[in-house]
């Protein structure tokens, strides 16, 4: 399995989750795809309005990502996690392809990426989507989102170390230890109705899926494939993988007003529009800036869970959530210093 990725990716930079904040390996890779030209990195527009616009685009994307769990919770009760994930990816892939075709000028991509890399990226995203929705359904938006966000970079680092025998940095290990401690506090607060072992396991599964997606997508983007094209293809593959599950789950909810609203919101807003806004904002920002801005994602998700869904984790769980977010912020900052 070591041949899947080249050693250059041995120590994974921070990853974020839809996720995802803790850097989001893919989001950093998207940044690389826009900033691969040396002159473009040296000369950056100094226009103040352009900088503000770029930051607002990234912040908008982070807020869109953060609504994923809450919108799922507000959807039809009869909707299943697999069904929601499938509909989200189908609509999101179609919308992403449409946006990419409309915005991007026709061009020939000479980069060749092995098919199995695309399959791994699509499988990872499909796995993330299905297990993430199951996590927020079982254990709440705040806990599910933070555990998924916190576990993704840890699992990415572990996979990198196992595959490439490369030791992570001391700062990464410190941030990881803090994140693990925070998630342990959340698990220990399991007596609260909003925390369940099943939900935590689903969240860890989401983290693993995103780790696979992140590593494979980084390979794709850094090979020269434009980020918007790469994401539309990866989400298309994930949609194809999840579509057959609609034959085995309840689908009546899809044709209700709530189901249609949920599908359109998740697909168009949290996938197509969010990824387009993020990629557009990256063009004129440093990676460290975008990484810190996307830390708004777990914060907003936690606030939405508390305010909109009236989730009330115990004090111990709240402490754990704060510790995980602080660990993400520390790693995100140290990764660029």
C-alpha positions, 0 to 999 in steps of 0.5 A, spaced: 500 500 500 506 504 500 506 505 493 499 509 493 502 515 495 509 518 494 514 519 499 513 527 498 507 526 502 510 523 508 508 528 513 501 530 512 500 538 513 494 539 517 487 537 514 481 539 515 474 537 514 468 539 511 470 539 513 474 540 516 479 546 519 485 543 521 488 545 515 484 541 510 490 537 506 486 538 500 485 546 501 492 547 502 493 543 496 488 547 492 492 553 495 498 550 492 495 549 485 493 556 485 500 558 487 505 553 484 508 559 479 514 562 483 512 569 480 505 569 482 507 567 489 512 573 489 507 578 486 501 578 489 495 583 488 496 589 494 489 591 493 485 592 499 478 590 497 481 584 493 484 582 500 478 583 504 473 579 498 478 573 498 477 573 506 470 573 506 469 568 501 473 563 505 469 565 511 463 564 507 465 557 505 467 555 512 460 557 515 457 553 509 461 547 511 459 548 518 451 548 517 452 541 514 450 537 521 445 542 523 441 542 516 441 534 516 439 534 523 433 539 521 431 534 515 426 529 515 426 524 521 425 518 516 432 520 512 437 515 513 445 517 513 446 513 507 441 516 503 442 523 505 450 522 503 448 520 497 443 525 495 448 530 497 454 528 493 449 527 487 446 534 487 453 537 489 457 533 484 452 536 478 452 543 481 460 543 481 461 540 474 456 545 472 460 551 476 466 548 473 464 548 466 461 555 466 467 558 470 473 555 467 475 556 460 476 550 456 483 547 456 487 540 456 489 537 462 496 534 461 497 531 468 496 523 468 493 521 475 493 513 476 485 511 476 486 508 483 488 514 486 481 517 484 478 511 486 481 512 493 479 519 493 472 518 492 471 512 496 474 517 502 469 522 501 464 517 500 466 514 507 466 521 510 459 523 508 456 517 510 459 516 517 459 524 518 451 524 518 451 518 522 455 521 527 451 528 528 445 524 528 447 519 534 451 524 538 449 531 536 452 536 531 457 539 536 460 533 539 460 529 532 463 535 528 469 536 533 471 529 534 471 528 526 475 535 525 480 533 531 481 525 528 482 527 521 489 530 522 491 525 527 489 519 522 492 522 516 499 523 520 498 516 523 497 513 515 503 517 513 507 515 518 505 507 517 506 508 510 512 512 509 516 511 516 516 518 517 516 521 524 511 527 525 514 534 528 514 535 535 509 541 534 504 536 530 505 531 536 503 536 541 497 538 538 495 531 537 496 530 544 492 536 546 486 534 541 486 527 543 486 529 550 480 534 548 476 528 545 477 523 551 474 529 555 468 528 550 468 521 551 468 521 558 462 525 558 458 520 555 453 520 561 450 526 557 444 524 552 448 528 547 454 523 547 454 516 545 459 511 543 456 509 537 456 516 535 464 517 537 465 511 533 462 514 527 465 520 527 472 517 528 470 513 521 469 520 518 475 522 520 479 516 517 475 517 510 477 524 510 484 522 511 484 518 505 480 523 501 485 528 503 492 524 502 489 522 495 486 529 493 493 532 495 496 527 490 491 529 485 492 536 485 499 537 486 500 533 480 497 539 476 490 538 475 486 544 477 483 544 484 476 545 481 476 540 476 479 535 481 474 536 486 468 536 481 471 529 479 472 526 486 465 528 488 462 525 482 466 518 483 463 519 491 456 520 488 457 514 483 459 510 489 453 512 494 448 512 489 446 504 489 445 505 496 438 509 495 436 502 492 436 499 499 434 505 504 428 509 505 427 514 499 420 517 500 423 523 504 427 525 498 420 527 495 417 531 500 418 539 501 423 538 507 427 532 503 428 537 497 430 543 501 435 538 505 438 535 498 439 542 495 442 545 501 447 540 502 449 539 495 449 546 492 451 550 498 455 545 502 459 542 496 458 546 490 458 553 492 462 552 498 468 549 495 468 554 489 468 560 494 474 557 498 478 556 492 476 563 489 478 566 496 485 562 496 487 565 490 490 572 493 491 569 500 497 566 504 495 558 506 496 560 514 491 566 513 486 561 510 487 556 515 486 560 521 479 563 517 477 556 516 477 555 524 470 558 524 467 552 522 467 548 528 466 554 532 460 555 528 458 548 528 458 548 535 454 554 536 449 552 531 448 545 535 447 549 541 442 555 539 438 552 533 438 544 536 438 546 543 444 541 544 446 541 551 453 537 552 455 537 559 461 542 562 466 536 561 464 535 554 464 543 552 471 543 555 473 538 551 470 541 545 474 548 547 481 544 547 480 540 541 479 547 537 485 550 541 489 544 538 487 545 531 488 553 532 495 551 535 497 546 529 494 550 524 499 556 526 505 552 527 504 549 521 506 555 517 511 558 521 
